[in-house]
Amino acid sequence: MSKFWAAAGSDDSSSSSDSSDDSSSSSDSSVGGGRGDANRWVMDSDSESEESVRVAKSAKTRAFESFEAHVSKLRNAMKTNDHKSLMDEFESLTKAMTKSTKVFDANGGIPRFLVRMLCDLEDHVSKSLADKASFKKLKPAQGRALNRMKLNLKKFCEKYRVIMDEYRKNPVVSSESSSSSSSSESEEENDSDDSSS
């Protein structure tokens, strides 16, 4: 058998003897019909890959989905007071936002939920730093992460300061919060009607 077919299955150097080439080619021919690993590049057909349909998403949709994922992770980290993961997730959000400047320009600026998240982060960091007793109880890594988060947040928010100040003057509550508050108001009205009768 030729050296071409033997080289597909083994990585023998050119200085090896012909007897070793013959033995490797005979083992290749017995296993793979003389082709060695020729089928290693062939993909297995999975029924799952045939069922899944690839969906084309616009850059705006992809960017907003990634922002929403980052925001939910940031909110979870704020709830648990995990400043290390908060800082890591904030850094990934800032990278995603800097990559998406074209999307922001094409769609009328930074989305409202991101402005709200930046304002909430500022409030959370300032509140956490103001509570000196809990700050001293933090592990050293968490404390360093909180201080670093303060500096990174201050630096990043300079670009969006005007928008954030405007948001703080007139905060718009999200549709989820407004629907829950309106449902609670209607329940209170029903309760007051029941008590009066």
Secondary structure, 3 states (H helix, E strand, C coil): CCHHHHHHHCCCCCCCCHHHHHHHHHHHHHHHCCCCCHHHHCCCCCHHHHHCCCCCCCHHHHHHHHHHHHHHHHHHHHHHCCHHHHHHHHHHHHHHHHHCHHHHHHCCCCCHHHHHHHHHHHHHHHHHHHCHHHHHHCCHHHHHHHHHHHHHHHHHHCCCHHHHHHHHHCCCCCHHHHHHHHHHHHHHHHHHHHHHC
